[in-house]
Amino acid sequence: MKPPAGDDVGWAESLLLDSLREAAARSGWPEELLPPDPWPQVTPGSRFGAALSEWCRRCPRRVVLFLDEIDALQGNSMVSILSQLRDGHNARPEGQPFPTSVVLCGLRDLRDYKVASGGEPSRSNPASPFNIVAKSLRLGDFTTDQIAELYDQHTQATGQEFTKDAVDRVFELTQGQPWLVNALAFETILQMGKTITITAGQVEDAKERLIRARATHLDTLVARLREPRVERVIEPILAGTWPSTDMSFDDDISYVHDLGLIRGTGGVEIANPIYREVLLRVLGARTERFVRADPRSFVLPDGRFDLPRLLQEFVVFWREHGEVLIRQEGYHEAACQIILMAFLHRLVNGGGHLDREYAAGTKRLDMLVRWPYTGPEGERLVQREAMELKVWRTGENDPKPDGLAQLDRYLDRLTLTTGVLVIFDRRPEAPPWKERGGFEQATTPSGRQITLLRV
């Protein structure tokens, strides 16, 4: 599919028919299977359906049509093309030649194109071109065994192997999302050639390159983040709040699930770690532009990362830019989480990694800084620093007790002895900066000594 034609139906038909002819010409088919040349000259708005009918009338075989990236159609062009497909299909029982099957491939279920074209999602119309679906199919996620089987096909063809740790890391990062599984393998092979065994570390590097490059698939998903229906679902996930109980929210959940951004429809969480990272990087891009600190200045003489100093710098940054950034941020309920994540990412990502865990209803966001460095004996070590983020909103109790208990459980899972709890006080009655205390020491229910930062 070529670029969107918007409301210019004639242009959309020309683009589609040109694409069909080019694809058929590249196929190497015999002359009798190729589409007519020229296409039938009829009134714009009926050219696409008439062209398909004429092709099917001449072709000695049945025609099955796949239209990839159907999302590129918008507005009146989308309505017209779908209407012509519906009318042509409905005329087949009367002897009208038309493709036996038409497959529309895109990121959305067809029912959602009604909204994309400007239609009212709650109004049903039996004659609507958006009601022509016979069946909606979604390519399911791969299991670890299926990823191993897929990669083994590459090994059989080239001799290049993937270690078990590499396969496990691919599944961990992608949760089996088919495009990501293939993209990680391609990115790794492209960089390493076809002779070196692929390890988990190389998969991690490939993930980072993939995100930085903002491959087409990722960019397409990112473009959806500003859609109101997507924001209604993603914002409470980022903020850790409970989703809306409005009846229409169920439709929004199904829509975002069809996009592949969330996993399942019961527990609302982002589909995989790569998407989790991409979403926060994109939403935090504006904040990152405000960060002027030099990441290298946070590296201690022994190679470790100076997290206490980073937190002190964040307090200064928040006092200077926090309120401005919150007003600019579209995802207002999740603004604190987005801003802190962006600040950390800007200063950690140069030499380390930032892992994030968040889900709707948890009222928290977990973060882990992983910073590799060289020990005194030349050994490779990894510094790990865990943080928990909470937001104190109007009408709520102080989140400190829950935050300490939640941080305790997070540290248990990571087998760490200490961590950081950050509490953003967003209540109108919150005391002024000078009275909030800033940094203090606190004790978790299990007796761990942790750093508490109130901002």
PABA-943899 format. One line per field, with one value per residue (C-alpha): residue number from 1; y, x, z. Coordinates in steps of 0.05 Angstrom, whole numbers. Layout:
% PABA-943899
n = (NUM:...);
Y = (Y:...);
X = (X:...);
Z = (Z:...);
//
This chain:
% PABA-943899
n = (1:2:3:4:5:6:7:8:9:10:11:12:13:14:15:16:17:18:19:20:21:22:23:24:25:26:27:28:29:30:31:32:33:34:35:36:37:38:39:40:41:42:43:44:45:46:47:48:49:50:51:52:53:54:55:56:57:58:59:60:61:62:63:64:65:66:67:68:69:70:71:72:73:74:75:76:77:78:79:80:81:82:83:84:85:86:87:88:89:90:91:92:93:94:95:96:97:98:99:100:101:102:103:104:105:106:107:108:109:110:111:112:113:114:115:116:117:118:119:120:121:122:123:124:125:126:127:128:129:130:131:132:133:134:135:136:137:138:139:140:141:142:143:144:145:146:147:148:149:150:151:152:153:154:155:156:157:158:159:160:161:162:163:164:165:166:167:168:169:170:171:172:173:174:175:176:177:178:179:180:181:182:183:184:185:186:187:188:189:190:191:192:193:194:195:196:197:198:199:200:201:202:203:204:205:206:207:208:209:210:211:212:213:214:215:216:217:218:219:220:221:222:223:224:225:226:227:228:229:230:231:232:233:234:235:236:237:238:239:240:241:242:243:244:245:246:247:248:249:250:251:252:253:254:255:256:257:258:259:260:261:262:263:264:265:266:267:268:269:270:271:272:273:274:275:276:277:278:279:280:281:282:283:284:285:286:287:288:289:290:291:292:293:294:295:296:297:298:299:300:301:302:303:304:305:306:307:308:309:310:311:312:313:314:315:316:317:318:319:320:321:322:323:324:325:326:327:328:329:330:331:332:333:334:335:336:337:338:339:340:341:342:343:344:345:346:347:348:349:350:351:352:353:354:355:356:357:358:359:360:361:362:363:364:365:366:367:368:369:370:371:372:373:374:375:376:377:378:379:380:381:382:383:384:385:386:387:388:389:390:391:392:393:394:395:396:397:398:399:400:401:402:403:404:405:406:407:408:409:410:411:412:413:414:415:416:417:418:419:420:421:422:423:424:425:426:427:428:429:430:431:432:433:434:435:436:437:438:439:440:441:442:443:444:445:446:447:448:449:450:451:452:453:454:455);
Y = (0:69:134:153:190:219:240:237:173:176:181:124:80:97:81:14:-7:14:-28:-88:-83:-76:-136:-178:-157:-179:-246:-278:-304:-323:-271:-299:-290:-217:-161:-124:-69:-16:-21:-7:67:81:136:149:118:53:41:-6:-53:-51:-67:-127:-153:-147:-182:-239:-244:-254:-296:-372:-381:-356:-291:-283:-212:-191:-117:-103:-40:-26:26:72:86:143:183:179:136:82:85:81:23:-18:-2:-27:-91:-102:-89:-134:-190:-184:-189:-254:-299:-264:-284:-220:-238:-218:-243:-306:-279:-212:-207:-138:-136:-81:-63:-56:-98:-73:-49:4:34:65:110:124:147:195:151:144:78:69:71:6:1:-67:-36:-5:-21:-34:-94:-137:-179:-254:-268:-229:-264:-243:-276:-306:-298:-350:-395:-404:-471:-441:-386:-439:-478:-415:-397:-468:-461:-405:-451:-507:-460:-423:-461:-401:-420:-384:-403:-424:-361:-320:-353:-345:-271:-261:-290:-248:-184:-198:-245:-279:-220:-246:-183:-169:-242:-236:-165:-182:-241:-200:-143:-190:-229:-165:-139:-204:-236:-309:-344:-323:-357:-309:-298:-264:-203:-194:-199:-144:-100:-115:-94:-27:-15:-33:16:72:61:65:12:20:-27:10:78:55:35:99:140:111:136:204:173:187:114:90:144:123:53:67:125:85:31:81:115:50:74:35:40:73:34:67:15:43:27:-47:-27:14:-45:-90:-38:-29:-105:-113:-63:-110:-57:-95:-168:-201:-162:-181:-156:-92:-88:-71:-131:-139:-104:-74:-39:-17:16:46:78:112:135:166:199:223:252:323:316:288:351:391:348:383:342:302:227:216:260:207:153:144:133:58:54:48:93:150:141:187:244:230:234:301:327:303:344:406:388:377:444:479:442:396:438:463:392:366:420:402:327:297:238:282:227:192:255:243:173:195:253:212:155:203:236:168:142:203:195:118:93:113:59:20:-6:16:-37:-15:-53:-23:-44:-14:-18:-27:47:42:37:-7:10:-25:7:-44:-14:-58:-40:-72:-95:-85:-152:-139:-180:-158:-137:-107:-55:-60:-4:-13:44:48:107:127:188:219:245:285:246:191:172:179:124:114:51:16:39:10:-57:-58:-40:-96:-147:-118:-122:-194:-213:-179:-205:-134:-106:-34:11:79:100:163:196:253:295:321:344:418:422:392:432:477:448:471:434:367:342:318:258:215:145:95:23:-28:-80:-132:-84:-60:11:49:121:158:219:264:312);
X = (0:26:18:-53:-97:-145:-210:-186:-221:-196:-124:-133:-161:-103:-52:-85:-92:-20:4:-36:-8:64:57:27:82:136:103:126:56:35:-1:-71:-66:-45:-95:-125:-84:-112:-160:-233:-247:-306:-328:-281:-311:-326:-260:-231:-291:-298:-224:-228:-290:-258:-195:-235:-277:-215:-172:-180:-165:-198:-169:-152:-132:-87:-86:-28:-24:-97:-88:-59:-130:-165:-228:-272:-221:-228:-303:-304:-256:-290:-358:-335:-308:-375:-416:-373:-375:-451:-460:-420:-481:-514:-457:-416:-341:-303:-245:-263:-231:-203:-155:-145:-80:-67:-58:-132:-194:-238:-291:-242:-233:-301:-272:-209:-252:-291:-351:-387:-365:-430:-476:-489:-512:-522:-504:-440:-376:-345:-391:-362:-316:-324:-270:-216:-150:-91:-23:-11:52:107:126:199:200:171:224:278:248:245:317:338:316:368:419:404:411:474:507:501:474:435:452:395:406:398:332:307:327:290:227:236:243:188:140:137:110:124:151:198:223:242:269:316:344:353:386:434:452:461:512:548:550:532:589:591:545:492:491:443:488:485:409:409:452:405:345:378:394:323:293:341:328:252:238:175:133:153:141:71:53:82:39:-22:-2:-35:-102:-153:-175:-103:-87:-147:-117:-42:-45:-71:-20:36:6:-10:-82:-146:-174:-241:-305:-341:-375:-339:-272:-281:-281:-218:-185:-202:-177:-109:-104:-115:-59:-15:4:-25:-25:-92:-155:-163:-99:-81:-6:40:52:127:190:209:142:147:213:192:129:166:223:175:131:192:228:208:235:301:313:312:366:433:474:533:521:597:598:558:611:652:728:718:671:606:546:533:458:454:482:434:375:401:407:336:309:342:315:244:243:264:225:174:111:125:135:72:31:61:55:-7:-10:-23:-39:26:69:110:128:145:189:229:238:262:312:340:343:381:435:438:430:499:535:480:409:343:290:218:158:88:16:-53:-79:-11:-4:71:126:188:255:322:387:438:508:566:635:704:723:790:815:793:729:664:612:542:517:442:400:325:275:201:158:92:47:7:-58:-115:-160:-109:-69:6:32:96:72:49:110:157:121:120:194:208:176:213:280:264:254:319:357:380:390:371:334:301:228:208:142:113:65:14:-39:-59:-49:22:71:122:188:228:180:178:244:274:317:309:324:267:259:219:175:231:282:318:346:325:328:262:257:195:187);
Z = (0:-19:21:44:-5:47:16:-57:-78:-150:-127:-78:-133:-179:-124:-110:-182:-198:-139:-163:-233:-207:-161:-216:-265:-215:-204:-270:-283:-354:-395:-384:-308:-310:-299:-359:-390:-389:-331:-348:-355:-310:-262:-203:-141:-178:-214:-162:-160:-236:-246:-200:-235:-303:-280:-250:-314:-357:-309:-318:-243:-181:-154:-80:-62:-4:12:60:103:91:148:95:71:107:105:43:7:60:57:-19:-26:28:-3:-71:-39:-4:-66:-109:-59:-52:-128:-135:-123:-183:-229:-222:-228:-165:-122:-84:-21:1:60:91:130:181:253:268:265:209:258:282:212:222:276:235:176:220:234:300:332:372:311:276:203:169:101:128:89:158:170:114:158:152:203:240:250:293:286:355:396:392:450:469:433:370:371:378:320:277:292:280:207:201:234:185:126:148:205:251:319:373:445:490:531:468:451:523:522:456:487:550:510:459:495:427:387:316:284:342:343:270:276:334:296:232:269:305:243:203:254:269:200:191:225:299:349:374:449:497:501:426:429:481:436:377:420:434:360:341:389:370:297:309:256:215:258:322:291:268:339:368:321:355:425:413:393:449:452:460:512:554:560:563:612:672:657:661:722:757:769:757:687:673:689:631:586:525:557:540:466:477:511:452:403:438:445:370:359:399:451:510:530:543:560:634:668:632:619:562:516:524:551:484:477:551:536:469:498:555:510:460:512:550:490:507:577:553:513:578:612:606:655:626:635:643:705:743:736:799:798:810:749:788:777:827:839:900:860:803:851:877:806:793:851:821:752:779:815:752:699:731:730:660:633:668:634:567:575:542:590:651:701:684:676:740:717:647:669:720:670:616:664:685:614:590:643:650:580:556:596:630:624:654:664:679:706:709:703:714:785:819:838:828:778:790:760:760:739:713:707:683:708:719:789:823:798:726:734:699:750:747:796:807:838:850:854:867:846:878:868:926:896:925:973:984:1045:1048:1001:1042:1080:1017:980:1032:1030:954:950:1000:954:894:930:952:879:859:920:937:1007:996:947:936:944:907:925:883:924:874:925:921:997:993:1036:1001:977:1038:1085:1050:1076:1010:1026:1088:1111:1121:1142:1103:1139:1133:1163:1101:1105:1043:1016:1013:967:969:910);
//
